[in-house]
Amino acid sequence: MAAASADGARSGGRSPFFRTVLVGFGLHGIVHMAQALAYRGYTPGVATAPTVVIPYSLWAVRRLKAAGIESGGVGAAAATLAFLPVAVAGAHGLARRLNRPHGRGARTAA
């Protein structure tokens, strides 16, 4: 999101990368809410999705629209969904790397 935001600031919101990530950011907030509903309880992200993620996404899309810049609509949503498996795999790979034992005496999985 930081790289996309920087690109959006640089391009005045016209960057396709920024607009696609913005739509994806909003969609991921909806996914967090759906997960909590399906689980019928707390899930990670359910506190920030309705208070930060979704409101920011809606605000930003409205600001872009007021400036005459479309957020990308169906095309951005499709690109986001196509990129989703790559993003999820990358996040899980990074988490796995960060959570592995380090230092002397660290056990390795065989």
Phi, psi and chi 1 to 4 in degrees:
 res  aa     phi    psi   chi1   chi2   chi3   chi4
   1 MET       -  -35.2 -164.8   64.9 -157.0      -
   2 ALA   -64.0  -44.9      -      -      -      -
   3 ALA   -65.0  -40.9      -      -      -      -
   4 ALA   -66.0  -40.5      -      -      -      -
   5 SER   -63.6  -41.6  -65.3      -      -      -
   6 ALA   -62.6  -41.4      -      -      -      -
   7 ASP   -66.9  -37.1 -161.3   35.1      -      -
   8 GLY   -65.6  -41.1      -      -      -      -
   9 ALA   -65.5  -40.9      -      -      -      -
  10 ARG   -64.1  -37.9  178.8 -165.1   57.6   76.4
  11 SER   -98.2    4.8   67.0      -      -      -
  12 GLY    67.0   28.7      -      -      -      -
  13 GLY    85.5    2.6      -      -      -      -
  14 ARG   -89.5   -7.9  -72.2  176.2  169.5   71.7
  15 SER   -64.9  124.8  160.9      -      -      -
  16 PRO   -59.7  -34.6  -22.1   31.6      -      -
  17 PHE   -61.1  -49.1  174.0   57.0      -      -
  18 PHE   -60.3  -47.3  168.7   70.3      -      -
  19 ARG   -64.6  -38.6  -66.5 -172.2  -32.0 -117.9
  20 THR   -66.3  -45.2  -60.8      -      -      -
  21 VAL   -66.4  -36.3  171.2      -      -      -
  22 LEU   -60.4  -46.3  176.0   62.3      -      -
  23 VAL   -63.0  -43.4  170.0      -      -      -
  24 GLY   -62.2  -37.5      -      -      -      -
  25 PHE   -62.0  -45.5 -170.1   61.0      -      -
  26 GLY   -64.7  -43.3      -      -      -      -
  27 LEU   -62.6  -38.0  -71.7  175.2      -      -
  28 HIS   -67.0  -30.1  113.6  -84.9      -      -
  29 GLY   -65.3  -40.5      -      -      -      -
  30 ILE   -64.9  -38.1  -66.6  168.1      -      -
  31 VAL   -62.3  -42.1  168.4      -      -      -
  32 HIS   -60.1  -41.7  -80.1  -69.3      -      -
  33 MET   -65.5  -42.5  -61.8  -61.9  -64.7      -
  34 ALA   -64.0  -38.3      -      -      -      -
  35 GLN   -61.9  -43.1  -72.4  171.8  -27.5      -
  36 ALA   -64.7  -39.7      -      -      -      -
  37 LEU   -65.3  -42.9  -73.1  171.6      -      -
  38 ALA   -66.0  -38.2      -      -      -      -
  39 TYR   -79.1  -20.7 -178.3   70.1      -      -
  40 ARG    60.9   42.0  -65.4 -176.4 -178.3  168.6
  41 GLY  -176.4 -168.0      -      -      -      -
  42 TYR   -69.9  135.9  177.3   82.9      -      -
  43 THR  -135.2  153.9   57.3      -      -      -
  44 PRO   -56.3  135.5  -27.2   36.1      -      -
  45 GLY    93.0  -12.4      -      -      -      -
  46 VAL   -70.7  -22.9   75.3      -      -      -
  47 ALA   -78.1  -38.4      -      -      -      -
  48 THR   -88.5  -22.3   55.8      -      -      -
  49 ALA   -58.3  -51.9      -      -      -      -
  50 PRO   -81.5  -14.8   29.3  -34.8      -      -
  51 THR  -101.2  -24.3   58.5      -      -      -
  52 VAL  -127.0  -58.2  177.2      -      -      -
  53 VAL   -62.6  -57.7  174.9      -      -      -
  54 ILE   -67.8  -45.8  -64.5  169.1      -      -
  55 PRO   -60.2  -41.7  -25.1   34.2      -      -
  56 TYR   -62.9  -44.8  167.2   74.9      -      -
  57 SER   -60.9  -45.7  -62.1      -      -      -
  58 LEU   -63.3  -43.5  -68.2  172.2      -      -
  59 TRP   -60.1  -47.5  172.5   83.0      -      -
  60 ALA   -65.1  -41.4      -      -      -      -
  61 VAL   -63.5  -41.3  166.4      -      -      -
  62 ARG   -64.3  -40.5  -74.6 -175.6 -169.8  126.5
  63 ARG   -63.7  -42.2  -69.6  -73.0  -54.1 -112.0
  64 LEU   -62.8  -45.0  -71.2  173.7      -      -
  65 LYS   -62.1  -41.7 -168.9  171.0 -172.7  171.7
  66 ALA   -62.9  -28.2      -      -      -      -
  67 ALA   -88.9    4.4      -      -      -      -
  68 GLY    81.8   18.5      -      -      -      -
  69 ILE  -112.8  117.9  -56.4  166.7      -      -
  70 GLU   -74.8  145.5  -70.2  -59.9  -40.6      -
  71 SER   -76.0  -12.1   63.2      -      -      -
  72 GLY   117.4  -25.8      -      -      -      -
  73 GLY    54.8 -133.4      -      -      -      -
  74 VAL   -63.8  -38.0  174.0      -      -      -
  75 GLY   -62.4  -43.8      -      -      -      -
  76 ALA   -67.8  -39.8      -      -      -      -
  77 ALA   -63.0  -41.7      -      -      -      -
  78 ALA   -64.6  -42.9      -      -      -      -
  79 ALA   -63.2  -40.1      -      -      -      -
  80 THR   -61.8  -47.4  -63.2      -      -      -
  81 LEU   -65.4  -33.6  -67.4  173.9      -      -
  82 ALA   -69.1  -34.4      -      -      -      -
  83 PHE   -82.6  -16.9 -175.8   67.3      -      -
  84 LEU   -52.7  -48.6 -178.3   64.4      -      -
  85 PRO   -59.7  -35.7  -21.1   30.4      -      -
  86 VAL   -67.0  -44.6  175.0      -      -      -
  87 ALA   -64.6  -43.0      -      -      -      -
  88 VAL   -65.1  -45.2  169.1      -      -      -
  89 ALA   -61.6  -41.5      -      -      -      -
  90 GLY   -64.3  -43.8      -      -      -      -
  91 ALA   -64.5  -41.9      -      -      -      -
  92 HIS   -68.3  -39.1  -78.8  -99.9      -      -
  93 GLY   -63.4  -42.8      -      -      -      -
  94 LEU   -64.7  -43.6  178.6   61.9      -      -
  95 ALA   -61.7  -41.5      -      -      -      -
  96 ARG   -62.8  -42.0 -175.2  179.6 -176.8  105.0
  97 ARG   -66.1  -41.3 -177.8  166.2  174.6   86.5
  98 LEU   -69.9  -27.9  -68.3  172.7      -      -
  99 ASN   -94.2   -0.2  -74.6  -42.6      -      -
 100 ARG   -76.6  152.0   71.7  175.6 -172.4 -150.0
 101 PRO   -65.3  143.2  -15.5   25.3      -      -
 102 HIS  -123.8  161.2  -63.2  -72.1      -      -
 103 GLY    88.0 -173.6      -      -      -      -
 104 ARG   -66.1  139.5  -74.2  177.4   91.1  174.3
 105 GLY    79.7    5.3      -      -      -      -
 106 ALA   -70.5  131.5      -      -      -      -
 107 ARG   -82.5  146.4  -63.7 -172.0  -40.6 -170.6
 108 THR  -111.7  146.7   58.4      -      -      -
 109 ALA   -74.7  135.1      -      -      -      -
 110 ALA  -107.4      -      -      -      -      -
